[in-house]
Amino acid sequence: MKRKKFEDSILRLEEIINQLENKELTLDNSLKLFQEGVELYKHCNQKLESAEAKITMILSENSTTCEVPFEERTNNGI
C-alpha cells in the first residue's frame, strides 16, 4: 500500500464500510473491499500508535508524567 495520509485513509475506510453495507455487491468485490479495509485499518492503527508514543515522549521530556490510558481520558472527560 502506498503511503497515505491518516485522514485520507479514514475517509476511504468510511467509503468501504458504506459500500459493504450495500447488499448489491458481488462476493468477490466484497472480499476485495474487505481486504482493502483491513489494510487501511492497520495503517490507521499504526499512525495512532505512533502519535500516542510521540505524545508520551514529549510529555516525559517535559517532566509531565501523567499517563492515562486513552479510554479513561475519553470516559472521564480528561
C-alpha positions in Angstrom: 0.0 0.0 0.0 1.4 3.4 -0.9 1.8 5.8 1.9 -1.4 7.7 2.6 -2.4 10.5 5.0 -4.3 9.3 8.0 -7.3 11.5 7.1 -7.4 10.2 3.6 -7.3 6.6 4.9 -10.1 7.2 7.3 -12.3 8.7 4.5 -11.6 5.7 2.3 -12.3 3.3 5.1 -15.7 5.1 5.6 -16.4 4.7 1.9 -15.6 1.0 2.0 -17.9 0.5 5.0 -20.7 2.2 3.1 -20.1 0.0 0.1 -20.0 -3.2 2.1 -23.3 -2.2 3.7 -24.8 -2.2 0.2 -26.1 -5.7 -0.3 -25.8 -5.4 -4.1 -22.0 -6.2 -4.2 -20.7 -9.5 -5.5 -18.9 -11.8 -3.2 -15.6 -11.1 -5.0 -16.0 -7.3 -4.8 -17.0 -7.6 -1.1 -13.8 -9.6 -0.3 -11.6 -7.1 -2.2 -13.1 -4.2 -0.3 -12.9 -6.0 3.0 -9.2 -6.7 2.4 -8.5 -3.1 1.5 -10.4 -2.1 4.6 -8.3 -4.3 6.8 -5.1 -2.8 5.3 -6.4 0.7 5.9 -7.3 -0.2 9.5 -3.8 -1.5 10.1 -2.3 1.7 8.6 -4.6 4.0 10.7 -3.9 2.0 13.8 -0.1 2.3 13.3 -0.4 6.0 12.8 -2.4 6.4 16.0 0.0 4.2 18.0 2.9 6.3 16.6 1.2 9.6 17.6 0.5 8.2 21.1 4.1 7.2 21.5 5.3 10.7 20.4 2.9 12.4 22.8 4.1 10.2 25.6 7.7 11.0 24.7 7.0 14.8 24.6 5.3 14.6 28.0 8.1 12.6 29.6 10.7 15.0 28.2 8.9 17.9 29.8 8.7 16.0 33.2 4.9 15.7 32.8 4.5 12.0 33.7 0.7 11.7 33.9 -0.1 8.8 31.6 -3.7 8.0 31.5 -5.0 5.3 29.0 -6.9 6.9 26.1 -10.2 5.0 27.1 -10.1 6.5 30.6 -9.4 10.0 29.3 -12.4 10.0 27.0 -14.7 8.4 29.6 -13.7 10.8 32.4 -13.7 13.9 30.3 -10.0 14.4 30.6 
